[in-house]
Amino acid sequence: MAKASEAYVRAGEREVRISSPERVIYEATEATPEVTKLMVAEYFASVEDGLMRALRDRPTALERWTSGVREGMKLATGPQDRNADAFYQKRVPKGAPDYLEIATITFPSGRTADEICPTEIAVPVWCAHMGTLTFHPWPVRRADVDHPDELRIDLDPQPGTTFTDAVRVAGVARELLEEMGLIPFVKTSGNRGIHIYVRIRPEWDFAAVRHAAIAIGRELEKRDDGVTTAWWKEERGERIFVDFNQNTRDRTIASAYSLRPIAGAPVSTPVTWDELATLSSPLAFNLFTVPERLAADGDPWAAIDDVHCGLEVPLALWDEHPVELNFPPDHPKMPGEPPRVQPSKKVESHWDAEGNRIPD
């Protein structure tokens, strides 16, 4: 029997083995050549500075595309997707190397899990060996997994809106956040969206950080009528959705310098605010262009850890209007939460004043 192919990638002080290095992960497009599994591993090694700034000491879930990315492939998001082509790995995979460290996190259900906690670049490179394209770090550090040190503003374009609309709203958000005494950093999502991050002091729990995000989203709605915080898609219209629930426990966003499972191997790429203002498309940021950009110009987020801000101002806004919004469906029903039913299907007589379903 022929021996399976393998290759080794230099990652910091280690040589990391990559099995099936020739496997095609991304097929060629008109703009980009094909990408192999070995190239993915080499990419992660080449963006060490920025990638480790995003992942270091953070519990991290893996988005694994073990067969590569093809049109029509599906990512599993729950038990109903057992036959999907890709999946999230929230627990440390079997066969992990001895240098891989962990962090223990608690899910909304109260269950716990040991997640990968990257402390050196060899860990993301080994994850590439396992078919990982996208890293989903929690907004916490291993030393305190219950108090986020990041506020995340996810600007999600809805049907009928464009990346350019998201750029406009990001500019409004920057102005608002700076008025609040916060220091925002921005990146492309790798698709059509934009992510804004603020380092914060780890003094507030997930609930408080989420409330700060809701307050910020509501203020953005007042400043730009192309913004919405409506949880139900049928109510969003052709606007940019501020996904406040990305600040909820066990909700994560693709990290800076992660690849995305989209043709052309796009990268979620940090940019300067001046650069964002002139950016018409994020597609030029991909596996082939980002390493050179990082090597030449450095990481636009190099100073992100220099100052950790407070949430006093957005939380004061929340206190002025403490009306709860819906949580993700996998979370327990929360105090004050509206009914978990689409507004178009809601029958008032079926729900009590606290938003609980009245048994038939």
N, C-alpha and C positions, 0 to 999 in steps of 0.2 A: 504494500500500500504506500502510495506517495506521501511524503511528509507535507503537512499543511504549510502554506507559505507564511512567513512572518517577517517583520522588520522592527528596527529599534529607533526610537526618537530620543534625542538628548533633551532632557527637561530639567533644568537646574543642574544639580549634582548627580542626577540619575539617568540611566538608560531605561526607557519604558518600552516594553514589548507591545507590538501592535500585530494582532492576528489578521489574516486576510487583507493585507495592506492594499491590494489592487482592487478591492471591491469598489464599484462605482456608487458613490453616495448621491451625488448630483449629476444628472446628465447634462451634456453640453447645451448651451442656448446660443442664440445669435450673438450675444454679447460676451459670453464666458465659456471657457473650455469645461470639460467634465472634471469632477472633483472625486478623488478616491478617498478611502478611509485613511490612508497614510497622510494625505494632504490635510485632512481635518485635524489629525493629531499634530502635524507640523504647524498648522495655523495657530492652534491654542498655545503651543510653545513660543511662537513668534510674538504673541501679544501678551506675554507674561505680565508686564508692568500694569497695563490697564485691566486685564482680566482678574489678576489677583487683588487689585484694589477693590474690585467689585465683589469678590467672593471670600476673601480671607476671613477666617474665623466665623463664617456664617453657615448655619445649617442650610443645606442646599439639596433640593430635589433635582432629579435628572430627567430630561426629556429625550428618550432613547428611540432612535429610528434605525433599528438594527439591519433593516433591509434597504436602507437608503430612502430617498425622497422621489416619489413619482406622482404624476397627476392622478387624482382620485384616491390616493392613500388616505387613511383615516387615523387620527390620534384618539386613543381611548381616553374618555373622561369619566368613566364609571363602570360598574359591573355589567351594564348592558352592552358594553363594547368589547366583549371578550375576544372577538375575532378581528379587532382593529390591527393596523399595521405598525403602530407605534404606541408608546405608553409612557406614563410618568413613573419614575422609580423614587419612592419616598423613603425607602429604607436602604441601608447599606447592602449592596449586592453581595451574593456569595462569591468567594474567591478574591475578595479585596486584598490589596497588598498590605503588609504590616506597617507601612509608613502612613497609611490613610487614617486620619483621626475623625472622631465623631462628635456630634452634639445631640443631646436628648431633648426632643421637643414634645409638646402636648397638643394634640388635635382638639378641635372644638368639641368632639364627643367625649373628651377626657382620656382617651387612649393615648399612649406615648409611643415614640419610635426613636430609634437611633438613625440619624441622617448623616450623610457625608458632610464633613466640615473642612473645606480645603484650607491647608496651611502652607502649601508649596505647589509650584506649577506642575510637578509630576502627577498630582491628583487629577486635575482636569485632562491632562494628556492620557492618563489611564482610563478616564471616563470616555474619551474618544475611542479607545480600544473596545469599550463596551457599547459603542454605537450612539453615544451622546452627542447631540448637536447644540442643545440649548440648556443653560443652567438657570435654575429658579431659586435664588437665595432668599431666605427669610430676611425681613428688615431688622434683624437682631444680631447680636454677637453671642458667641458661645458662653461668655461670662455671665450673661443675663438674657435668657431666652424669652422672658415675659415682658420686656420693656424695649420697644423699638428705638433704634437710633437713626431711623430714616422715615421721613414723610414722603409718600409717593403720589404724584398727581399723574394719572393715566388719562391722556386725551385720546379718545377712541372715536374716529370718524364713522358716522352712521351712513347708510346708503343715501346717495344724493349729495354727499359732501366729499371733499378731497383732502389730500395732504396739505395743500395750500391753505385750506380753511383751518386745519390743525395748527399750522405755523402761525396764522393770525391769532388764534386763541392763545397759543403759547406765549406770544408777546404780551397779551393782556394779562395772562397769569404771572408772567415775570414782574410786571409793574406792580400788581397786587401783592405778591409775596414780598417784594422788596419794601413796599409800604408797611408791611407787617413786621419788618425787621428780620426777615428770613433771607437766606442766601441760596438761590435756586441754581441747579445745574441741569442741563438738558441733553437728551439723546434721542435719536430716532429709534423707533420700535423694531426696525428691520422690515416693517411692512408700511402701512399708511399712517400709523399713529405716532404720537410723540409722548415721551416720558419725562417728567420733571421730578428731580429728587432734591430733598433738603435734608442735610444732616441735622439731627436734633439731639438734645441731651436725653439720655435714656431714663427719663423721670416720669413718663406717662405710659399707661398700659395700652393695649391694642384698642380698647373701646374709646379711649380719649383721643388717640391719634386718628381713628376713623371719624370721630365727631369733628375734629379739626379739618379733615379733608372735606366733609360734608359742608361745613361752614364756608370753606374756600370755594367749593363748587357753587354754592348758592350766591356768593358774592360775584363770581364770574358770570352767572346767569343775569345778574343785574347790569353788568358792564357790557355784555355782548349777547344779543338776542339769538346768536347762533350757537349757544351753549345750553346744555340740559343736564340735570342730575336725575332725570326720570329713570327709575330702575326697569320698568316694563318697556320693552322695545316698541310696543304699539303706541307709546306716548312720547317717544323721543323725537320723531320727525326727522327732517334733514338738518340735524345739528350735531355738534361735537359733544359726545357724552363724557362727562367727568366720572370715571369709574371709582367712586369713593370706596367701594368694597375691596379694592386692592390693598387697603390698609387693615383688612380684617385678618385675624389669626388664620394661618394656613392658606392665605391667598398670596401668590407670588407673581412677579413680573420677570420676563426674560432679562438676564443681567446684561450690563454693558459688555460688549465684545462677544456675546453669544451669537452663534449662527442661528438662522431661522429656517424652518423646513419649507422653503419656497424656492422655486427654480432660480438659478443664478447665485445661490449661496449668499444671500444678503446677511449683513451683520447689524446688530443693534449697536449703533455707533455714537459715542459722545461727540458733541460739537460745541463750538462757542456760540454765544447768543448772536453775535454779529454774523456768523456763518449761517445759522439757522434762518435769519431774516432774509437771506438771499437764496435759500435752498428751494428749488422747485420739485426735486425728486430725491428720495434717499437711495435709489437703486444703484448709484455709483459706489456705494459703500458695501463692499463684498469681501469674500475670503481673499481675493487676489489684490485688492487695493488697500485694505485697511492696515495690514502689517507695514507696508511702506509708509503710509501716512503717519502711523504711530512712531515709527523709527525716525522720520524726518522732523515732525512737528511736536512730538510728545503727546501726552494724554491731556485733552482739554479738561479732564476731571482731576488733574494732579493735585489740586488744592482742596478737594472736596472734604477731606478729613481735618482740615486746619481749624475750622470753627463749627461748633455744635450749637444750634440755635434753640430758642424756647418757643413753646406753643401758646403762650399766654394770650396773644392777640386773637388768633383764630378761635381759641376756646372761649374767649369772652363773647365773640360773635355767636358761637353755638349757644351759650347761655341765654342770649337774647331771644333765640328761637329754637328751643330744644325739642324739635319735632323729629322723631325717629323715622328712618327710612328702612326699606327692606334689607335683610341680610341674605347672603347666598343660601341656596336651598339645602346645602349639606350642613348648615348650622342649626343648632337648637333654636326654637322660637324664643325671641328675646323680648324683654319687657318694653312695652310701648311700640313694638313693631307693627306696621300695618298688616292687614290680611295678606297671606301669600297666595293670591289668586289674581289673574289678569283682570284689570279693571273692566274690560269688555265682558267678562264672564262672572263678575261679582254680583251676587244677589244679596242685598243688604240684610234681609231677614235671616240669612244663614250665618251671620257673624255677630258676636257680642261686642260690647264697647271696647274691650281690650284686644280685639282682632283675632279672637279664638273662634274656630269653627263650632257651631252649635250642632250637636248630634241630631240626626233625623229621628 
